[in-house]
Amino acid sequence: MKASQRLSDLNAMSVDLLQDELLKLKKEQFNLRFQKATGQLENTARVTEVRKDIARIKTLQRSKTVAASA
């Protein structure tokens, strides 16, 4: 999925849904690290995608928190 499309999907999510998505991505990142360590990782680009998606979600969570408190 393209980053801009992914960002628009994430913008539509509530804070709770973002938290759930973040947990899911962190689990996937953990599994990808294990696959890499054992030599079973086939799609190495997925590691970068997941890391960037986690950063996007954290950024959105922070901006929504600041907007809600302002």
N, C-alpha and C positions, 0 to 999 in steps of 0.2 A: 504494500500500500504506500502511496506517495506521502511524503511528510505533510504537505499542505492539507490533503484529504484527511489524514490521520489527526491533524491538529483541529480541524473543524469538528470531527467526531468527538474528540476529547473536550472541546469547548462546550459541547451540548450536554456533557455529563454533569451530574451533581457531585458534590464533594465526597459523598459516600461511595458513589460509583467509581470515582477516581481512586479512592483508597483501595477498593477491591481490585481495580485494574493494576494498581501499583504492586499489590501483593502477588498477583498472578505473574507479573513481569519479573519480580524478584525471584520467584520460584523457578521461572524459566531460565533466568540468568544463572542461578545456582546449578541447575541441571546442565546447562551449556558448559559451565566451567568444569564440571565432572567429566563430561564427554571429551572436552579438550585434553584434560589431564590423562585420560585413559586411551587417547588416540582414536576415539570413535566419532569425533565431530566431523561432519561432512560439509556443512554450510558455515564457513567461518565468518561470513558477512553478517550472519544473524546475531552474533555477539555484539557487534557495533550497533545494529538496529535496536536491539533490546536496551542497550545502555542509553542510547539517545531517547528512546521512548520513555524510559524512567526519568530522565532529565526533563522531558517535556511535561510529564505529569506533575513532577515536583514543582516546576515553574507555575503551572496552572493552579495547583493547590495554594501556593503562596500568594498568587495574585488574587484569587478568590477570597482568601482569608483577609488580605489587606483591604479589599473592596468592601467586604462585609463589616469590617470594624470601622471604616471611615464614614 
